[in-house]
């Protein structure tokens, strides 16, 4: 049996981001602002997850922006990040608020 292992050099930074209410509020604001600007959305998510520049593609950001149409979906994504952000980036909203 093989277990999944997530490679993230900045795991501690991500865990701090997950716990910090100020960072989570800023994430919600940025998602509202950049949900239609795919390149800026990708850069925002790279900063939140501690990734290098260019690790999240514009196509992945486009997929995420399709998931973030309403305030409810944005709040769900922020909640999802606060619980599971250390597992890595996903362009899908899995949790419901």
C-alpha positions as CSV (number, residue, x, y, z in Angstrom):
1,X,0.0,0.0,0.0
2,X,1.4,3.4,-1.0
3,X,0.4,6.6,0.9
4,X,0.2,9.9,-0.8
5,X,2.9,12.4,0.2
6,X,2.5,16.0,-0.5
7,X,5.6,18.0,-1.4
8,X,5.5,21.5,0.0
9,X,8.7,23.1,1.2
10,X,6.8,25.9,2.9
11,X,4.4,23.8,4.8
12,X,4.8,25.8,8.0
13,X,4.0,29.1,6.2
14,X,0.8,27.5,4.8
15,X,-0.2,26.3,8.3
16,X,0.3,29.8,9.6
17,X,-1.9,31.1,6.8
18,X,-4.6,28.6,7.6
19,X,-4.8,29.7,11.2
20,X,-4.5,33.5,10.8
21,X,-7.9,35.2,10.5
22,X,-6.4,38.3,9.0
23,X,-4.9,36.2,6.2
24,X,-8.2,34.3,5.6
25,X,-10.1,37.6,5.4
26,X,-7.6,38.9,2.9
27,X,-7.9,35.7,0.9
28,X,-11.7,36.3,0.7
29,X,-11.2,39.9,-0.4
30,X,-8.7,38.8,-3.1
31,X,-10.9,36.0,-4.4
32,X,-13.7,38.6,-4.8
33,X,-11.4,41.0,-6.6
34,X,-9.6,38.5,-8.8
35,X,-12.1,35.8,-9.6
36,X,-12.3,37.1,-13.2
37,X,-8.6,37.9,-13.6
38,X,-7.1,34.4,-13.9
39,X,-3.4,35.4,-13.9
40,X,-3.8,37.4,-10.6
41,X,-5.9,34.6,-9.1
42,X,-3.1,32.1,-9.9
43,X,-0.5,34.4,-8.2
44,X,-2.7,34.9,-5.2
45,X,-3.1,31.1,-4.7
46,X,0.6,30.6,-5.2
47,X,1.3,33.0,-2.3
48,X,-1.3,31.4,-0.1
49,X,0.1,27.9,-0.7
50,X,3.8,28.9,-0.6
51,X,4.4,27.8,-4.2
52,X,7.0,29.2,-6.6
53,X,5.9,31.7,-9.3
54,X,4.3,29.8,-12.2
55,X,3.5,26.5,-10.3
56,X,-0.2,27.2,-10.6
57,X,-1.2,27.6,-14.3
58,X,-3.7,30.0,-15.7
59,X,-5.8,27.0,-16.7
60,X,-6.0,25.9,-13.1
61,X,-6.9,29.4,-12.0
62,X,-9.6,29.5,-14.8
63,X,-11.1,26.3,-13.4
64,X,-11.1,27.8,-9.9
65,X,-12.7,31.0,-11.1
66,X,-15.5,29.0,-12.6
67,X,-16.1,27.6,-9.1
68,X,-16.2,31.0,-7.4
69,X,-19.3,32.6,-8.9
70,X,-21.1,33.6,-5.7
71,X,-20.1,34.8,-2.2
72,X,-21.2,31.5,-0.8
73,X,-18.8,29.6,-3.0
74,X,-16.0,32.0,-2.1
75,X,-16.7,31.6,1.7
76,X,-16.7,27.8,1.2
77,X,-13.3,27.9,-0.6
78,X,-11.9,30.1,2.3
79,X,-13.2,27.6,4.8
80,X,-11.8,24.7,2.7
81,X,-8.4,26.4,2.7
82,X,-8.5,27.0,6.5
83,X,-9.0,23.2,7.0
84,X,-7.1,21.6,4.2
85,X,-4.7,24.2,2.7
86,X,-1.7,22.2,3.9
87,X,-2.6,19.4,1.5
88,X,-2.0,21.5,-1.5
89,X,-3.9,23.6,-4.1
90,X,-7.1,22.4,-5.7
91,X,-9.1,24.3,-8.3
92,X,-12.4,22.9,-6.9
93,X,-14.7,23.9,-4.1
94,X,-15.4,20.7,-2.2
95,X,-16.9,22.0,1.1
96,X,-20.2,23.7,1.4
97,X,-21.0,26.5,3.9
